[in-house]
Amino acid sequence: MKEHLKHPIFKAISNAAQKLNVETYVVGGFVRDLLLKRESKDIDIVCVGSGIDLAKAVAKELNIKSSINIFKNFGTAMLIYQDWEVEFVGARKESYSRNSRKPIVENGSLSDDQNRRDFTINAMAISLNEASFGNLIDPFNGIDDLNNQILRTPLEPSITYSDDPLRMMRAIRFASQLKFEIEENSLAAIKKESHRIEIVSKERIIDELNKIILSEKPSIGFNILFDTGLLKYIFPEMTDLYGVEYINGKGHKDNFYHTLQVLDNLSENTNDLWLRWAAILHDIAKPATKRFDLKQGWTFHGHEDKGARMVPEIFKRLKLPLDHKMKYVQKLVRLHLRPIALVKEVVTDSAIRRLLFEAGDDIEDLMKLCSADITTKNSKKQKRYLDNFKLVEEKLKEVEEKDHLRNWQPPVSGEEIMETFNLNPSKEVGILKNKIKEAILEGEIQNNKEEAFQYLIAEGNKLGLSAKEN
């Protein structure tokens, strides 16, 4: 392993450790990623001694002038050297109480520290000690599990997951990111201990869930979350999408697996977390709006509007941001049927203008979501939809170039309406503003001040209003 430790930072850590006479090792994710040939600039260092003292000695060795981040309560320190982020900690052994994932920590050996790791692939260490520099210490055959693409806990899995239930989320996250299999006993333990996730903070859970969502094929992680029972504890609205109901021989599609297919389809074209969240939530209100009609069969009328109303509550409970990101997801959920409706009918300029008006700068993202939402297995129907989608996209560009409705601002303001007719704030002002907007969207007038003002005068006269004389 010596050939992988040629960067000066490793020699500096080794020299500092020798001067302090402490055993020191590179551990965890950096070692795993090194063996997987994945680039990583985050280094975790464990020493049998004080991690804070070692960090200070390394900073001196590298002549680092900037301050070191020290976390005394955790016995850790972190420094940045060039574009490397290095965290130092003393070797520890841990014990847990039943109702908390916060361990009782004691000083320990390297072996103790490896025992407390979540998975064998994260329990490997590389020596930075002078006599054994570059040697791999792998007590749980993590390198075999790495080669076989297996996720396995170093110790008995039920104890590992019960002690720190967040490790269940981490197992699924690694399975999703790395496309590894969770070892059979470990998977059974997650099913058994899934209820323990309730003692973990929402912030830590959503951090892992977002990493699953951002993996190359997120359905891998969501399928395991569902099959192990974890999903019903952390995101019950999503599990409610599962299943098919039949009446009179008519069934609807399974909206859980449909949602995963939409998410995977979308993920092929974007790494945007919030656009992926829009895919997850686009049909979230289907269970609440599901009805059976003897003529139409299964319907989900209004699920887009109800889904949009559900977004803030879901974001709040999951500890997702309640800012513009939530508003963005809410908008896409509310509008996700609109382009599909255009595909099914003759595309009018008026319908395109209204879509541009409502979607604004998010129109391209909305079209990506709607294209991903076409999951029919009928290849002819899929081709027809996608071809029609291209026509809609071309029409969007054409109308936008002509009418400039993206992030539309009215060409005549409310203040100008009041000034023109000598009005105070009133119902008439709102009526006239809306009439101008509708006239532009319907193509009755162009989106410019001159035509809008002439239209305003005419509509004001119809309401019995007289324009002031200049």
Sequence and secondary structure as in RCSB ss.txt:
>XXXX:A:sequence
MKEHLKHPIFKAISNAAQKLNVETYVVGGFVRDLLLKRESKDIDIVCVGSGIDLAKAVAKELNIKSSINIFKNFG
TAMLIYQDWEVEFVGARKESYSRNSRKPIVENGSLSDDQNRRDFTINAMAISLNEASFGNLIDPFNGIDDLNNQI
LRTPLEPSITYSDDPLRMMRAIRFASQLKFEIEENSLAAIKKESHRIEIVSKERIIDELNKIILSEKPSIGFNIL
FDTGLLKYIFPEMTDLYGVEYINGKGHKDNFYHTLQVLDNLSENTNDLWLRWAAILHDIAKPATKRFDLKQGWTF
HGHEDKGARMVPEIFKRLKLPLDHKMKYVQKLVRLHLRPIALVKEVVTDSAIRRLLFEAGDDIEDLMKLCSADIT
TKNSKKQKRYLDNFKLVEEKLKEVEEKDHLRNWQPPVSGEEIMETFNLNPSKEVGILKNKIKEAILEGEIQNNKE
EAFQYLIAEGNKLGLSAKEN
>XXXX:A:secstr
 GGG  SHHHHHHHHHHHHHT  EEEETHHHHHHHTT    EEEEEESS HHHHHHHHHHHTT  S  EEETTTT
EEEEEETTEEEEEEE EEEE  TT S  EEEE  HHHHHHTSSSGGGS EEE SGGGTT EE TT HHHHHHHTE
E  SS HHHHHHH THHHHHHHHHHHHH  EE HHHHHHHHHHGGGGGGS HHHHHHHHHHHHTSSSTHHHHHHH
HHHTHHHHH HHHHTT    EETTEE   HHHHHHHHHHHHHTT   HHHHHHHHHTTTTHHHH EEETTTEEE 
TTHHHHHHHHHHHHHHHHT   SHHHHHHHHHHHHTTHHHHHHHS   HHHHHHHHHHHGGGHHHHHHHHHHT  
 S HHHHHHHHHHHHHHHHHHHHHHHHH  TT   SS HHHHHHHHT  S HHHHHHHHHHHHHHHTTSS SSHH
HHHHHHHHHHHHTT      
